[in-house]
Amino acid sequence: MNYEIGMTKNALQCHCETVPTAKQSPTGSPHSLRSLAMTYIRIFFILLFTYSFIPKIYAVQSISVSPSILPLTLTPGKTVTHTLTLSNSSQTPLPVAITVDSFESTDEDGGYVTGSFQSPLVEWITTSPDNLIIDPHTSRNITVTIHVPSSVAVGGYYAMIFITPVVPVSSGVSRVIPKIGIPVFASLGVDETLHSAVIETYTLSPTILSRGPLNMTIRVKNIGLSHFTAKPYINMINYITKNHIRESLPEKVILPGSIRKWEQAVFTDIPCGLYKAELAVSTGGGNWAREEKTILVFPYQVFTLSIVVLLLLSMILLKRRNLRKALKALFR
């Protein structure tokens, strides 16, 4: 879309530059007048195209949905209903279509793909309405109904509800239409106290530093039957003084069999000392996964410089003593 708009601006500039001036055509010949008229007609249609195209882009970016995630606890044979609120902050009416698709995690950073397999949850979900028009600066509700069969296996079930703006498609014009996805995380018959997490990776570097920060990498795997929300905490406890500092990291949803990763810098200012860096990952239901590291915070750069200075002073003093001895021996 940006490319097409950019081409339009260039075309507009090109046509403006070819407009004949009074100096170029002092006689006002019919050919010059006809060229001038055609130029203005082209400019008019270019401006009309740009004016009609930009609102569509703006409208696509002006929709919001609440809530952004649907966490559900399902029961066999029961029906559950939830409401999604769609808001249009643009100046024009916005038609949207609602669809449901399956999804699965593809990487440790939260990426996913849709349609790679068929989740049973997709068949259980219905939306009403599934097509609607949201007036400018107003909101509309969508009812999401989940019909759970009476016989279904225990575990986690996942789907994605997509909100897609309906934009008219012109022949020969390709458009990228973004859509909003609301993930549905459903668990059925899973005891929250049985959430199982394994810390696959926990690294802090460097392990000896003068102040901070620490570069941290954490990878947590879900080995349970259902999803859970993981929130890591890092406690730095001084072995001698018992003083501690703490940082918390953003929480992330981890699907069964998947791994989520955290990479960032932590603790930019750490007092000197020997520390136990304790990682505690909360997975809900009172469950925790823990691991420890040892970190030494010491101004080794200042210490190294001091040692070098002392060595230099010692060498200078030693040379002076040897010089004095040589002079005394020479003048005896």
Secondary structure, 3 states (H helix, E strand, C coil): CHHHHHHHHHHHHHHHHCCCCCCCCCCCCHHHHHHHHHHHHHHHHHHHHHHHHHHHHHHHCCEEEECCCEEEEECCCCEEEEEEEEEECCCCCEEEEEEEECEEECCCCCCEEECCCCCHHHHHEEEECCEEEECCCEEEEEEEEEECCCCCCCEEEEEEEEEEECCCCCCCCCCCCCCEEEEEEEEECCCHHHCCEEEEEEEEECCEECCCCEEEEEEEEECCCCCEEEEEEEEEEECCCCCEEEEECCCEEECCCCEEEEEEEECCCCCCEEEEEEEEEEEECCEEEEEEEEEEECCHHHHHHHHHHHHHHHHHHHHHHHHHHHHHHHCC
